[in-house]
């Protein structure tokens, strides 16, 4: 099977939120709905965060 049971996304600018959304479920067994306030672990994001920080510094 693989993949993620659900996703939460947010896009912001200097003024505020441009987009906030969620899809699917946060628990496959109980079918609990994902929300914009769902909390979950992030793994292997160091390269993405470092890249974004370097691009921001370059800008």
C-alpha positions in Angstrom: 0.0 0.0 0.0 2.4 2.8 1.2 2.0 6.5 1.0 0.4 8.8 3.6 -3.1 8.4 5.0 -3.6 12.2 5.0 -2.0 15.5 4.4 -2.2 19.1 5.8 -0.9 22.0 3.7 -0.6 25.7 4.4 0.7 28.6 2.2 1.5 31.9 3.8 2.8 35.3 2.7 3.7 38.4 4.7 0.1 39.4 5.1 -1.3 36.0 6.3 -2.6 32.6 5.2 -3.2 32.3 1.4 -4.3 28.6 1.6 -5.1 26.2 4.4 -6.3 22.7 3.6 -6.4 19.0 4.6 -7.3 15.7 3.0 -8.1 12.1 4.1 -7.8 10.6 7.5 -5.2 10.8 10.3 -5.8 7.3 11.5 -6.5 4.5 9.1 -8.0 2.2 11.8 -10.5 4.6 13.3 -11.0 6.8 10.2 -10.6 9.9 12.3 -10.6 12.9 9.9 -7.5 15.0 9.3 -7.8 18.7 10.4 -5.7 21.7 9.9 -4.6 21.4 13.6 -3.5 17.7 13.3 0.0 17.1 14.8 2.4 14.5 13.3 6.1 13.8 13.1 8.4 15.1 10.3 11.4 13.0 9.2 14.2 13.7 6.8 13.3 17.4 6.3 16.8 18.8 7.0 17.7 19.3 3.3 14.4 20.9 2.4 14.6 23.3 5.4 18.2 24.2 4.8 17.6 24.7 1.1 14.6 27.1 1.8 16.7 29.0 4.3 19.6 29.4 1.8 17.2 30.6 -0.9 15.7 33.1 1.5 19.2 34.4 2.5 20.1 34.7 -1.2 17.0 36.6 -2.0 
